[in-house]
Amino acid sequence: MNHQPRVWPLQEAKAKFSELVRLAQTEGPQTVTVHGQPAVTITSIAPDKKDISGLTGAELWKALSEGPKFDLEIPDWETEGEFRDVEL
C-alpha cells in the first residue's frame, strides 16, 4: 500500500471521483486541493468487523508504530487519601 497520498485538484477529483474512491481504498489517503491548497483528504473506512483473535502484542505495536505520530499528555490527577512513596 502506498503511504504517500496522491494530490487531486478539485476539478479532476470531481471528474474522476470513482477512481479517487478506488485509490483511497487500495492505495491509501487521497488529498483534494482547492486553489492549490489542501482542502480534504479522502480515506477508506476500515471494515466494522475485523477478526482480531490471534493477534499478538507485537502486531499491535507494529500497527501503532506505523500510524501517524502525535503527542500525548497524561493529566496530573488530584488524588485523595494518604499515600507513601515506594522505591522501585
C-alpha positions, -999 to 999 in steps of 0.1 A, spaced: 0 0 0 13 34 -10 15 57 21 20 89 1 -14 104 -7 -20 114 -42 -30 151 -47 -60 158 -68 -71 193 -80 -109 197 -72 -119 196 -109 -100 164 -115 -114 148 -83 -149 157 -94 -144 142 -129 -127 110 -116 -145 105 -83 -149 67 -88 -111 64 -94 -104 86 -64 -125 64 -41 -109 32 -55 -74 45 -49 -83 56 -14 -94 20 -8 -64 3 -24 -35 28 -21 -43 50 9 -55 85 16 -61 109 -14 -59 147 -9 -81 171 -28 -69 207 -33 -89 239 -39 -69 267 -55 -37 247 -49 -43 244 -11 -51 210 5 -88 210 14 -98 175 23 -84 140 25 -104 110 13 -97 78 32 -111 44 32 -133 32 61 -119 1 79 -143 -28 80 -166 -27 110 -160 -63 119 -124 -73 118 -113 -106 133 -86 -97 158 -84 -130 176 -50 -145 175 -32 -111 170 -1 -106 192 11 -76 211 40 -74 186 15 -70 158 -4 -43 177 28 -25 184 38 -27 147 4 -13 136 6 16 161 42 24 152 33 27 115 4 52 123 7 89 125 28 104 152 11 125 179 19 140 213 1 125 243 -4 144 275 -13 125 307 -30 148 331 -18 150 367 -49 140 386 -56 151 421 -60 122 444 -75 120 479 -60 99 507 -27 92 522 0 76 501 36 67 508 65 69 483 78 35 472 113 30 457 111 8 426 
